[in-house]
């Protein structure tokens, strides 16, 4: 059995896991991007009480 055949068999057997892995990574990156946009957006001036600019 060739390595390429083993790789194809592995991908076919675990396709659901690969899809779930890619979707969870996409969700994590999207959530981080949205959070980072809120935190670093210049028009949002959020300073909790007691916190001063350093």
Backbone as JSON Lines, residues from 0, in Angstrom:
{"i":0,"aa":"X","n":[0.85,-1.17,0.0],"ca":[0.0,0.0,0.0],"c":[0.9,1.24,0.0]}
{"i":1,"aa":"X","n":[0.59,2.16,-0.88],"ca":[1.38,3.38,-1.0],"c":[0.96,4.38,0.08]}
{"i":2,"aa":"X","n":[1.85,5.3,0.33],"ca":[1.56,6.34,1.33],"c":[0.39,7.21,0.87]}
{"i":3,"aa":"X","n":[0.32,7.49,-0.42],"ca":[-0.79,8.32,-0.92],"c":[-2.13,7.62,-0.71]}
{"i":4,"aa":"X","n":[-2.18,6.32,-0.9],"ca":[-3.42,5.57,-0.65],"c":[-3.8,5.6,0.82]}
{"i":5,"aa":"X","n":[-2.79,5.49,1.69],"ca":[-3.07,5.55,3.12],"c":[-3.59,6.93,3.52]}
{"i":6,"aa":"X","n":[-3.02,7.97,2.93],"ca":[-3.45,9.33,3.25],"c":[-4.89,9.56,2.79]}
{"i":7,"aa":"X","n":[-5.22,9.1,1.6],"ca":[-6.59,9.26,1.09],"c":[-7.58,8.5,1.95]}
{"i":8,"aa":"X","n":[-7.22,7.29,2.34],"ca":[-8.09,6.49,3.2],"c":[-8.28,7.16,4.56]}
{"i":9,"aa":"X","n":[-7.23,7.75,5.08],"ca":[-7.31,8.45,6.36],"c":[-8.23,9.67,6.26]}
{"i":10,"aa":"X","n":[-8.1,10.44,5.19],"ca":[-8.95,11.62,5.01],"c":[-10.41,11.22,4.84]}
{"i":11,"aa":"X","n":[-10.66,10.19,4.06],"ca":[-12.04,9.74,3.87],"c":[-12.64,9.23,5.16]}
{"i":12,"aa":"X","n":[-11.86,8.54,5.96],"ca":[-12.37,7.98,7.21],"c":[-12.61,9.02,8.28]}
{"i":13,"aa":"X","n":[-11.87,10.12,8.23],"ca":[-11.98,11.15,9.26],"c":[-12.49,12.47,8.71]}
{"i":14,"aa":"X","n":[-13.22,12.44,7.62],"ca":[-13.68,13.67,6.98],"c":[-14.52,14.52,7.92]}
{"i":15,"aa":"X","n":[-15.4,13.89,8.68],"ca":[-16.26,14.63,9.61],"c":[-15.4,15.38,10.64]}
{"i":16,"aa":"X","n":[-14.37,14.74,11.14],"ca":[-13.5,15.39,12.13],"c":[-12.74,16.55,11.52]}
{"i":17,"aa":"X","n":[-12.27,16.41,10.29],"ca":[-11.57,17.5,9.62],"c":[-12.49,18.69,9.39]}
{"i":18,"aa":"X","n":[-13.72,18.42,8.99],"ca":[-14.69,19.5,8.76],"c":[-14.99,20.22,10.06]}
{"i":19,"aa":"X","n":[-15.23,19.47,11.14],"ca":[-15.51,20.09,12.44],"c":[-14.31,20.89,12.94]}
{"i":20,"aa":"X","n":[-13.11,20.4,12.7],"ca":[-11.9,21.12,13.09],"c":[-11.8,22.45,12.35]}
{"i":21,"aa":"X","n":[-12.03,22.43,11.06],"ca":[-11.96,23.66,10.26],"c":[-13.04,24.65,10.66]}
{"i":22,"aa":"X","n":[-14.25,24.16,10.9],"ca":[-15.33,25.05,11.32],"c":[-15.07,25.65,12.69]}
{"i":23,"aa":"X","n":[-14.55,24.88,13.62],"ca":[-14.27,25.43,14.95],"c":[-13.13,26.45,14.89]}
{"i":24,"aa":"X","n":[-12.15,26.21,14.04],"ca":[-11.08,27.19,13.86],"c":[-11.62,28.47,13.24]}
{"i":25,"aa":"X","n":[-12.48,28.35,12.25],"ca":[-13.07,29.53,11.63],"c":[-13.9,30.32,12.64]}
{"i":26,"aa":"X","n":[-14.65,29.63,13.48],"ca":[-15.44,30.31,14.51],"c":[-14.55,31.03,15.51]}
{"i":27,"aa":"X","n":[-13.46,30.39,15.94],"ca":[-12.55,31.01,16.9],"c":[-11.88,32.25,16.32]}
{"i":28,"aa":"X","n":[-11.46,32.18,15.08],"ca":[-10.83,33.33,14.44],"c":[-11.83,34.46,14.27]}
{"i":29,"aa":"X","n":[-13.06,34.13,13.89],"ca":[-14.11,35.15,13.74],"c":[-14.41,35.82,15.06]}
{"i":30,"aa":"X","n":[-14.56,35.04,16.12],"ca":[-14.84,35.6,17.44],"c":[-13.69,36.5,17.9]}
{"i":31,"aa":"X","n":[-12.46,36.08,17.69],"ca":[-11.32,36.91,18.07],"c":[-11.28,38.19,17.26]}
{"i":32,"aa":"X","n":[-11.55,38.12,15.97],"ca":[-11.55,39.3,15.12],"c":[-12.59,40.31,15.58]}
{"i":33,"aa":"X","n":[-13.8,39.84,15.89],"ca":[-14.86,40.74,16.35],"c":[-14.46,41.37,17.68]}
{"i":34,"aa":"X","n":[-13.95,40.56,18.61],"ca":[-13.52,41.08,19.91],"c":[-12.41,42.11,19.75]}
{"i":35,"aa":"X","n":[-11.42,41.82,18.92],"ca":[-10.3,42.74,18.72],"c":[-10.78,44.04,18.09]}
{"i":36,"aa":"X","n":[-11.74,43.98,17.19],"ca":[-12.27,45.2,16.6],"c":[-12.96,46.07,17.64]}
{"i":37,"aa":"X","n":[-13.7,45.45,18.55],"ca":[-14.34,46.23,19.61],"c":[-13.31,46.83,20.56]}
{"i":38,"aa":"X","n":[-12.29,46.08,20.9],"ca":[-11.31,46.56,21.86],"c":[-10.46,47.68,21.29]}
{"i":39,"aa":"X","n":[-10.03,47.56,20.05],"ca":[-9.08,48.51,19.49],"c":[-9.7,49.57,18.6]}
{"i":40,"aa":"X","n":[-11.01,49.65,18.53],"ca":[-11.64,50.67,17.69],"c":[-11.47,52.03,18.35]}
{"i":41,"aa":"X","n":[-11.02,53.04,17.6],"ca":[-10.73,54.34,18.23],"c":[-11.97,55.09,18.72]}
{"i":42,"aa":"X","n":[-13.12,54.84,18.16],"ca":[-14.3,55.59,18.58],"c":[-14.93,55.03,19.84]}
{"i":43,"aa":"X","n":[-14.51,53.86,20.28],"ca":[-15.02,53.29,21.52],"c":[-14.06,53.68,22.63]}
{"i":44,"aa":"X","n":[-14.54,54.54,23.52],"ca":[-13.71,55.04,24.6],"c":[-14.23,54.47,25.91]}
{"i":45,"aa":"X","n":[-13.87,53.24,26.2],"ca":[-14.36,52.56,27.39],"c":[-13.25,52.49,28.42]}
{"i":46,"aa":"X","n":[-13.47,53.18,29.53],"ca":[-12.52,53.14,30.64],"c":[-13.31,52.87,31.91]}
{"i":47,"aa":"X","n":[-13.14,51.7,32.5],"ca":[-13.83,51.42,33.76],"c":[-13.38,52.38,34.86]}
{"i":48,"aa":"X","n":[-14.21,52.53,35.88],"ca":[-13.87,53.44,36.97],"c":[-12.58,52.98,37.65]}
{"i":49,"aa":"X","n":[-11.73,53.92,37.96],"ca":[-10.49,53.6,38.63],"c":[-9.34,53.28,37.69]}
{"i":50,"aa":"X","n":[-9.62,53.19,36.41],"ca":[-8.56,52.89,35.45],"c":[-8.21,54.18,34.72]}
{"i":51,"aa":"X","n":[-6.94,54.52,34.75],"ca":[-6.48,55.74,34.09],"c":[-5.46,55.38,33.02]}
{"i":52,"aa":"X","n":[-5.32,56.27,32.07],"ca":[-4.34,56.03,31.01],"c":[-2.94,56.0,31.6]}
{"i":53,"aa":"X","n":[-2.16,55.09,31.15],"ca":[-0.8,54.93,31.69],"c":[0.15,55.76,30.88]}
